[in-house]
Amino acid sequence: MTGQMYRRPVSAVFTALLDAGFAIDAVEEPQPTSGVEDPELAEILRAQPVFLFVRAVR
């Protein structure tokens, strides 16, 4: 499986949703679980989250 990764400023994500008539219902930045074996990698992922989950409703 392949995918494309892109970064946008958080303000760009929220502004686009709000301008399209959505209301932000929930926001979550998942943290690494105990399954990350490399402590250094786990710390990097805690400091610089890779994912932002946003739930928006009309």
Secondary structure, DSSP 8 states (H G I E B T S, - for coil): ---------HHHHHHHHHHTT-EEEEEE-----TT---HHHHHHHHHS-S--EEEEE-
